[in-house]
Amino acid sequence: MTVALLDDARAVAGDVADLRHRLHQEPEIGLDLPRTQEKVLQSLDGLGYEITTGTDTTSVTAVLRGTGRTDGTRSTGADAHRPVVLLRGDMDALPVQEKTGMPFASRVDGAMHACGHDLHTAMLTGAAGVLAGRRDQLAGDVVLMFQPGEEGFDGADVMLKEGVLDAAGRRADAAYGLHVMSSMADGGTLMSRAGSSMSSSDALLVTVHGAGGHGSAPFAAKDPVTVAAEMVMALQAMVTRQFDVFDPVVVTVGVLRAGTRRNVIPETARLEATIRSFSTEAKARLKSSVPQLLEAVAAGHGLTATVDYIEEYPLTVTDGAETRFARSVVEELFGPERHQELAHPLAGSEDFSRVLAEVPGSFLFLSAVPASADHATAAYNHSPYALFDDAVLADGVALYSRLAVDRLAALA
């Protein structure tokens, strides 16, 4: 079956690439992706899927009822005990101005598929066709989860609330996600890790409240700018002095904003940060210690601070058995040399973590670095220069398809 399935995936690679290019040229951000949803629905049309669309987001959930059995006979009807496998592809883009110069570059000013979600969507639609053609080999049902809003909008949580895990009429038994990378490893390399594989992510929003005044007389005002600057440094000191180096945290201040003129002390200053951690213990400690630290810094200078600590995506934890299974599929499809075990978790975060907290599964990474590029110096995901090679599209189609076929057979 391996050779035949790879042949099926390669046969649709041209159509998959065409869809990927059309998605890339017309990126959409957030939970409302009407043009992306339309392209996905067009690609699924006529394949025999039971399709529902989201009510709170432009999601697409597609269920394929397999007709095969492990004994080689055909299923004659619905069976509440037949297994279910879920495959996820996220669809949203980023607020990034593309600078790749590719012929199919984004036509939307200020928006780009800089994280490769266009590949995920195209590969999953390709797998939809391959699986539909092998319906009689599926010993259960497949749920395709086309998800908006992964980039900071928690689209997975929205789809969970809409019932994606039970879309087949019973809870999914296993779930798999795939993410392309524009660096990290040679193109075509597949990477996985059992257990903690990606960090959790929290948001920190801080407003420092002072008293405005003239730049020549700071003693007559309460300067929030210097306090905000001290907060930035205090956060970095906390990272190295309060947390175990072997259970690290990452605090990055991405927004620091204050004032209107250089000779005016403003009334407020604003900072915003992203906070990453790799254990539930560190995450819980950050939630209490960060506000306490920042409020104390402000109070030490006679000012106050409004600190909003917002818990976002939890730690992405893959199931050990499911990850070993996924690795075996990779090695059988492409050879053991194509797989690489990640030595440590990635500091990025994923809302697919919410799916994996409910259903055993795994999350894999696929390097899409062009053959002409050096993965060590290639632009990382989210860069306006990030490049993703179409050459991996057939591999993604084959992997999605084989994960579903083989896992259903094993579960049945």
Buried (B, 14 or more C-beta within 10 A) or exposed (E): EEEEBBEBBBBBBEBBBEBBBBBBBBBBBBBBBEBBBEBBBEBBEEBBBBBBBBEBBBBBBBBBBBBBBEEEEEBEEEBEEBBBBBBBBBBBBBEBEBBBEEEBBBEBEEBBBBBBBBBBBBBBBBBBBBBBBBBEBBBBBBBBBBBBBBBBBBBBBBBBEBEBBEBBEBEBBBBBBBBBBBBBBBBBBBBBBBEBBBBBBBBBBBBBBBBBBEEEEEEEBBBBBBBBBBBBEBBEEBBEEEBEEEEBBBBEBEEBEBBEEEEEBBBBBBBBBBBBBBBEEBBEBBBEBBBEBBBEBBEEBEBBBBBEBEBBBBBBBBBEEBBBBBBEBBBEBBEEEBBBEBEEBBBBBBBBBBBBEEBBBBBBBBBBBBEEBEBEEBBBBBBBBBBBBBBBBBBBBBBBBBBBBBBBBBBB
